[in-house]
Amino acid sequence: MPIVSNASHIGIQKSDKNSADTTVNENIKKARRAMYSLMGTGLHGENGLDSKTSISLIRTYILPILTYGLEILLPKGKILNNISIQYKKWIKQILSLNSNVADSAVYTLSGLLPIEAEIHVKAINLFGNISRANCDSIEWRLAERQLQIKPHNSCSWFIEVKELCLKYEINDLYAYLNNPLSKFQWKKLVKSKIHDYWISKITDESKGYSTLKFMDHKYNIGSVHPLAISVNANLKDIRKIPVRLKISTGNYILQTHKASFSKNNYISPTCKLCGKADETVEHFILLCEKLEETRIPLLSKILDNGSLILAKVATSFPIDLIQLIINPFCYVDINANRAVFEETSNILEPLCRQLLYNMHNKRYALLANIDKQGSRKSNF
């Protein structure tokens, strides 16, 4: 028989060096092929399917392939980081976001769990299956023995799962082994504990980013953020979403961004359109004189509808106009007042989205004219 360094068993790669690394690399290859096969349906970000449908396709078809078998191997460190980077890269591409967007913003907008959490859910649920098995089964007896005699620094799978459960405040696995919960009760417990942990973690992280000052820091796992949901399932509305998300996450490139990354102050932060002030997001949306004609018609509608809708909400702080335009959902909560939330989604949000999209197109058209005039002068 030939001697091999790698072998596959029920889809899990066995290696004489590192089975977790080999399996992760193989899962990434399979998931990438699955992504390519779905591109024909429109799973390719900009000019493709709407964000909600795309995220649903990732959750249904890509995520199971990407995490297959990893609840057994429990990758850590660099190996976990590799699969996490690839996972976040795909989500950013689907949402048409830049690669340097804060990770917490990606999870908040998509409603997806980090890949680490997905693996932990599968691993802890697998232990739940073992705990409900017959006490004479090999798996149950092995779990009982390992939990009783193995120390905390052991490489045993059961001890690693025990450490994960402690992380999520699920204590005393041995007690659950002797008095197992039903399948529904166990999954409900695991879901609530893991979701609570990651909601707190992602929310705290997002508050630390200055680029996310316009985000509402509401991480609803399983629900795509309303900023990324198209009101109508048509290409015109879907095309407006990328601009919307880039501005909301602080990654829309303005002169101030270019200047902050330039060496020796080579690039000026002054607005190229009007030349009167630094081109910040506030200047771009509210103050630039060259965009006045594009701004005024929709801005008046936003003010009229916004005042009517937000008058129904009891707020203890003043309404900021720039915040209202970039993310009106900061002022409404679906749990507090569903009717107002739906009005914001169906009336106010489309107006804000249209305004930003129109101003984006007008700005780039004017910048293109400025560049043409500059090239003509240089030729003379």
BAMI-968238 format. One record per residue (C-alpha): residue in one letter; x, y, z. Coordinates in pm, 1 decimal. Layout:
BEGIN
  r         u         v         w
  A         X         Y         Z
...
***
This chain:
BEGIN
  r         u         v         w
  M       0.0       0.0       0.0
  P     126.9     351.6     -77.0
  I     231.7     577.6     210.1
  V      57.7     915.2     197.9
  S      88.6    1227.6     412.6
  N    -276.7    1333.1     364.6
  A    -599.9    1137.8     343.5
  S    -969.1    1225.8     341.2
  H   -1222.4    1059.2     568.2
  I   -1589.8    1160.4     525.8
  G   -1475.0    1497.4     395.7
  I   -1233.9    1571.1     682.6
  Q    -867.4    1587.5     586.3
  K    -628.1    1377.4     794.9
  S    -268.0    1490.9     786.9
  D      52.3    1375.9     952.1
  K     134.1    1743.9    1025.2
  N    -181.1    1946.6    1097.4
  S    -525.0    1809.5    1012.9
  A    -701.1    2133.8    1105.5
  D    -488.4    2343.2     868.0
  T    -531.9    2095.1     582.3
  T    -909.1    2074.4     634.5
  V    -948.4    2452.6     655.6
  N    -757.0    2502.1     329.9
  E    -966.6    2236.4     157.0
  N   -1291.9    2386.3     289.7
  I   -1191.2    2728.9     160.0
  K   -1127.2    2581.2    -185.8
  K   -1466.5    2406.3    -186.9
  A   -1647.3    2715.8     -60.3
  R   -1475.9    2930.5    -325.1
  R   -1591.9    2691.5    -598.0
  A   -1944.4    2709.1    -456.1
  M   -1925.4    3091.8    -465.8
  Y   -1816.2    3082.9    -829.0
  S   -2101.6    2846.8    -917.9
  L   -2353.3    3094.6    -769.2
  M   -2216.9    3396.7    -955.2
  G   -2449.6    3321.2   -1244.2
  T   -2745.1    3382.7   -1013.6
  G   -2609.2    3727.5    -920.5
  L   -2401.2    3647.9    -611.3
  H   -2123.4    3893.7    -693.1
  G   -2190.3    4212.9    -499.3
  E   -2240.4    4531.6    -699.3
  N   -2494.0    4503.0    -986.0
  G   -2593.4    4161.3    -855.0
  L   -2860.7    4035.7    -619.3
  D   -2977.5    4251.2    -331.2
  S   -2783.1    4221.0      -6.2
  K   -3053.2    4032.8     183.7
  T   -3078.7    3758.0     -79.7
  S   -2699.6    3736.6    -115.8
  I   -2647.8    3697.8     260.3
  S   -2917.0    3429.4     265.6
  L   -2732.7    3238.6     -10.0
  I   -2406.6    3259.6     185.1
  R   -2576.8    3134.4     501.5
  T   -2747.6    2847.6     316.0
  Y   -2488.7    2726.4      64.3
  I   -2143.8    2865.4     152.9
  L   -2127.4    2857.5     532.8
  P   -2199.4    2481.1     573.3
  I   -1919.1    2401.7     325.7
  L   -1676.4    2642.6     489.2
  T   -1731.2    2504.6     841.9
  Y   -1769.4    2135.4     751.3
  G   -1592.5    1912.7    1002.3
  L   -1440.3    2202.5    1196.2
  E   -1651.0    2132.1    1505.5
  I   -1433.0    1819.7    1542.6
  L   -1095.5    1983.6    1475.2
  L   -1166.4    2319.4    1647.5
  P    -907.2    2534.9    1464.8
  K    -728.1    2800.0    1667.9
  G    -473.6    3077.0    1623.3
  K    -338.4    3133.3    1272.8
  I    -555.4    2860.2    1120.2
  L    -874.9    3016.2    1257.2
  N    -752.8    3357.5    1145.8
  N    -703.8    3233.5     787.2
  I   -1059.9    3108.3     749.9
  S   -1196.1    3417.1     927.5
  I   -1014.5    3650.9     686.6
  Q   -1155.5    3466.7     385.3
  Y   -1506.8    3467.9     530.0
  K   -1498.8    3843.0     601.8
  K   -1354.1    3912.3     256.2
  W   -1649.7    3741.2      88.6
  I   -1905.1    3927.0     299.1
  K   -1739.9    4261.1     217.8
  Q   -1744.3    4176.7    -152.2
  I   -2113.3    4086.7    -136.7
  L   -2191.2    4415.8      41.9
  S   -1962.6    4607.6    -201.7
  L   -1753.3    4738.9      87.7
  N   -1382.3    4818.8      90.7
  S   -1144.5    4565.8     241.4
  N   -1046.9    4805.9     521.7
  V   -1400.5    4841.1     662.2
  A   -1418.0    4758.2    1033.0
  D   -1510.5    4393.4    1094.8
  S   -1778.9    4489.6    1345.8
  A   -1954.3    4694.5    1075.1
  V   -1954.6    4392.8     842.7
  Y   -2125.0    4172.7    1101.6
  T   -2369.8    4447.4    1202.2
  L   -2478.8    4505.9     841.9
  S   -2498.0    4139.2     740.3
  G   -2642.8    3999.6    1063.1
  L   -2401.6    3705.1    1034.2
  L   -2204.9    3555.1    1321.2
  P   -1823.5    3548.8    1302.6
  I   -1691.5    3219.5    1167.6
  E   -1544.3    3143.9    1510.9
  A   -1890.4    3161.4    1666.0
  E   -2038.7    2939.1    1392.4
  I   -1780.5    2670.8    1467.6
  H   -1843.2    2699.3    1841.5
  V   -2218.8    2659.1    1791.8
  K   -2165.1    2338.4    1597.1
  A   -1915.6    2199.8    1850.3
  I   -2131.3    2267.0    2156.2
  N   -2441.7    2130.2    1982.2
  L   -2243.7    1815.4    1899.7
  F   -2172.2    1772.1    2270.4
  G   -2547.1    1812.6    2329.4
  N   -2609.6    1521.6    2090.7
  I   -2357.7    1308.0    2281.0
  S   -2515.0    1396.8    2617.7
  R   -2853.7    1272.0    2493.4
  A   -2708.8     944.8    2364.9
  N   -2755.0     613.5    2542.5
  C   -2535.5     579.7    2852.5
  D   -2392.9     256.3    2708.9
  S   -2275.7     423.2    2388.0
  I   -1903.2     465.7    2328.3
  E   -1935.8     843.6    2279.6
  W   -2122.1     897.4    2607.6
  R   -1881.2     680.3    2808.6
  L   -1582.3     855.2    2651.2
  A   -1729.2    1196.0    2738.4
  E   -1785.8    1086.4    3100.1
  R   -1428.3     959.8    3134.1
  Q   -1263.4    1261.8    2968.4
  L   -1458.4    1519.4    3170.6
  Q   -1372.0    1339.9    3495.6
  I   -1001.1    1272.7    3461.1
  K    -854.8    1510.5    3200.0
  P    -692.8    1837.8    3321.7
  H    -773.8    2181.6    3176.0
  N    -455.0    2189.8    2966.0
  S    -541.9    1861.6    2794.7
  C    -580.7    1837.7    2416.6
  S    -897.2    1631.2    2458.7
  W   -1188.7    1747.7    2242.5
  F   -1422.4    1730.8    2543.0
  I   -1194.3    1956.8    2749.2
  E   -1173.1    2206.1    2460.8
  V   -1552.9    2211.2    2439.7
  K   -1566.7    2254.9    2817.4
  E   -1341.1    2562.7    2783.4
  L   -1569.0    2699.9    2510.6
  C   -1872.4    2651.0    2733.8
  L   -1701.2    2837.8    3017.5
  K   -1632.4    3122.2    2774.0
  Y   -2005.7    3146.1    2703.1
  E   -2104.4    3093.4    3069.5
  I   -2241.2    2742.2    3016.2
  N   -2110.3    2580.8    3333.3
  D   -2067.2    2220.7    3454.9
  L   -2084.8    2007.3    3140.5
  Y   -2067.7    1693.5    3351.8
  A   -2402.2    1783.9    3510.4
  Y   -2557.1    1821.3    3162.7
  L   -2410.4    1483.3    3071.8
  N   -2589.4    1310.0    3359.8
  N   -2907.2    1520.2    3330.9
  P   -2926.9    1608.0    2960.8
  L   -3159.2    1874.9    2827.4
  S   -3388.9    1804.9    2537.2
  K   -3262.7    1891.9    2189.2
  F   -3478.8    2206.2    2177.3
  Q   -3376.6    2321.7    2527.5
  W   -3006.0    2265.0    2462.5
  K   -3007.0    2449.5    2128.6
  K   -3204.8    2734.8    2281.5
  L   -2954.4    2762.5    2568.6
  V   -2652.3    2753.1    2334.4
  K   -2805.4    3005.5    2094.1
  S   -2893.3    3255.1    2368.1
  K   -2552.8    3232.0    2540.3
  I   -2345.0    3258.5    2222.6
  H   -2561.0    3533.9    2075.1
  D   -2545.6    3738.6    2396.6
  Y   -2166.6    3708.0    2406.0
  W   -2112.0    3815.6    2043.9
  I   -2373.9    4091.8    2047.8
  S   -2194.9    4246.5    2344.8
  K   -1849.6    4197.1    2188.4
  I   -1934.1    4330.3    1840.2
  T   -2132.4    4625.0    1980.3
  D   -1847.0    4727.6    2211.3
  E   -1595.6    4698.1    1926.4
  S   -1804.6    4906.6    1686.3
  K   -1831.8    5189.2    1940.7
  G   -1453.7    5215.6    1943.2
  Y   -1424.5    5302.3    1571.0
  S   -1442.7    5669.5    1475.9
  T   -1542.6    5568.1    1121.4
  L   -1860.5    5407.4    1258.4
  K   -1990.3    5715.7    1439.5
  F   -2300.5    5719.0    1217.2
  M   -2382.8    5352.0    1274.2
  D   -2653.9    5273.9    1530.0
  H   -2454.2    4984.8    1687.8
  K   -2755.2    4751.9    1679.7
  Y   -2625.5    4402.7    1603.2
  N   -2924.9    4179.5    1528.8
  I   -2796.5    3830.2    1454.6
  G   -2989.5    3668.7    1171.4
  S   -3128.0    3998.6    1038.9
  V   -2969.2    4211.0     766.4
  H   -2942.4    4576.1     870.5
  P   -3219.3    4787.7     710.4
  L   -2952.6    5013.7     553.1
  A   -2851.3    4717.0     334.6
  I   -3204.9    4609.3     239.0
  S   -3348.0    4726.6     -90.8
  V   -3702.1    4864.3     -74.4
  N   -3785.3    4731.0    -420.1
  A   -3628.3    4426.6    -582.0
  N   -3505.9    4611.6    -888.9
  L   -3157.6    4690.5   -1013.7
  K   -3199.3    5068.5    -979.6
  D   -3264.6    5043.4    -607.2
  I   -2994.1    4779.8    -553.2
  R   -2731.5    5005.2    -717.0
  K   -2789.5    5271.7    -452.6
  I   -2694.9    5042.1    -162.5
  P   -2311.6    5036.7    -204.0
  V   -2285.9    5418.5    -185.6
  R   -2517.9    5414.1     114.2
  L   -2310.8    5157.3     301.4
  K   -1975.6    5319.7     223.0
  I   -2091.9    5652.8     364.1
  S   -2247.6    5486.6     670.9
  T   -1929.0    5293.6     750.4
  G   -1701.3    5594.9     696.3
  N   -1531.1    5449.0     387.8
  Y   -1659.7    5685.2     121.6
  I   -1345.6    5851.2     -17.9
  L   -1345.5    6229.7      15.8
  Q   -1058.1    6478.9      -3.9
  T   -1005.2    6472.3     372.7
  H    -949.9    6095.4     355.7
  K    -700.9    6130.3      71.5
  A    -516.3    6408.7     253.1
  S    -488.8    6210.0     576.1
  F    -306.5    5929.9     392.3
  S     -84.6    6150.2     174.6
  K     280.2    6209.6     257.6
  N     419.1    6561.6     308.9
  N      71.0    6717.3     264.3
  Y      88.9    6648.2    -109.6
  I    -292.8    6624.3    -134.2
  S    -507.6    6911.2      -7.0
  P    -820.2    6832.2     199.7
  T   -1003.1    7127.1      36.1
  C   -1313.4    7042.8    -165.7
  K   -1227.2    7033.5    -537.1
  L   -1579.2    7136.0    -635.2
  C   -1623.8    7462.6    -445.3
  G   -1275.5    7519.3    -302.0
  K   -1415.3    7690.4       8.9
  A   -1370.1    7433.0     287.2
  D   -1234.0    7089.6     370.9
  E   -1435.9    6816.8     203.4
  T   -1569.9    6630.8     505.9
  V   -1882.9    6416.8     493.0
  E   -2080.4    6705.9     646.5
  H   -1952.6    6944.6     379.0
  F   -2028.4    6696.3     100.3
  I   -2385.7    6624.0     210.1
  L   -2500.2    6961.6     346.2
  L   -2272.6    7252.0     253.6
  C   -2102.3    7221.3     -84.9
  E   -2246.7    7492.3    -311.9
  K   -2181.9    7300.1    -633.9
  L   -2418.5    7024.1    -517.4
  E   -2693.1    7262.8    -404.1
  E   -2926.5    7198.4    -698.8
  T   -2904.3    6823.5    -645.7
  R   -2946.8    6852.8    -270.7
  I   -3238.2    7093.4    -213.6
  P   -3537.0    6904.7    -370.6
  L   -3480.0    6580.4    -178.9
  L   -3354.1    6748.5     138.1
  S   -3682.2    6935.7     178.1
  K   -3874.2    6607.2     145.0
  I   -3646.2    6442.6     402.3
  L   -3705.8    6725.9     647.5
  D   -4084.1    6718.0     597.6
  N   -4121.7    6339.4     622.7
  G   -3857.9    6304.5     892.0
  S   -4026.2    6557.4    1118.6
  L   -4364.4    6383.0    1078.0
  I   -4225.4    6034.0    1142.9
  L   -3988.8    6119.3    1428.2
  A   -4257.3    6326.8    1600.1
  K   -4412.7    5991.3    1691.2
  V   -4094.6    5882.7    1871.9
  A   -4008.7    6004.1    2221.7
  T   -3639.4    6101.9    2206.5
  S   -3438.6    6260.1    2486.5
  F   -3175.2    6407.1    2252.7
  P   -3191.5    6647.2    1955.3
  I   -3211.9    6515.3    1599.7
  D   -2890.3    6564.4    1402.3
  L   -2962.2    6626.7    1032.5
  I   -2643.8    6463.8     904.4
  Q   -2713.2    6157.8    1122.0
  L   -3072.2    6146.9     997.8
  I   -2960.2    6142.8     633.3
  I   -2680.3    5889.3     676.0
  N   -2862.9    5653.9     912.4
  P   -3219.6    5740.3    1022.4
  F   -3248.5    5406.7    1204.8
  C   -3046.6    5552.9    1493.6
  Y   -3367.0    5724.9    1604.3
  V   -3612.3    5434.3    1571.0
  D   -3631.1    5091.4    1729.5
  I   -3834.9    4809.8    1576.9
  N   -3905.7    4666.1    1922.3
  A   -4027.5    4997.9    2064.8
  N   -4248.4    5108.5    1774.8
  R   -4280.8    4880.0    1474.4
  A   -4511.3    5116.0    1283.6
  V   -4260.9    5403.7    1300.7
  F   -3979.3    5167.1    1201.5
  E   -4171.0    5055.9     892.8
  E   -4248.5    5415.8     799.9
  T   -3878.6    5495.9     827.8
  S   -3790.2    5195.3     610.9
  N   -4053.8    5260.3     343.2
  I   -4063.6    5642.4     327.3
  L   -3764.5    5812.9     490.7
  E   -3487.0    5567.7     407.6
  P   -3556.2    5562.8      28.5
  L   -3540.4    5944.7      22.6
  C   -3208.6    5950.6     211.5
  R   -3069.1    5675.8      -9.5
  Q   -3174.8    5858.6    -325.2
  L   -3021.1    6184.2    -203.6
  L   -2682.3    6027.0    -132.4
  Y   -2685.1    5839.2    -463.2
  N   -2772.5    6151.3    -662.7
  M   -2504.1    6355.5    -489.2
  H   -2249.5    6081.0    -543.3
  N   -2322.9    6077.2    -918.4
  K   -2318.7    6457.5    -942.4
  R   -1992.0    6483.0    -749.6
  Y   -1813.1    6233.9    -972.4
  A   -1950.2    6397.9   -1287.3
  L   -1815.4    6737.2   -1174.0
  L   -1481.1    6586.3   -1073.7
  A   -1452.7    6422.9   -1416.9
  N   -1508.9    6761.6   -1583.0
  I   -1246.5    6922.8   -1359.5
  D    -995.1    6650.9   -1451.1
  K   -1069.2    6697.3   -1824.0
  Q   -1016.9    7072.2   -1798.7
  G    -691.6    7018.4   -1611.6
  S    -560.5    6778.0   -1876.8
  R    -648.8    7024.3   -2155.2
  K    -460.1    7307.7   -1983.5
  S    -156.5    7086.4   -1935.6
  N    -159.6    6999.0   -2308.2
  F    -144.5    7369.0   -2399.2
***
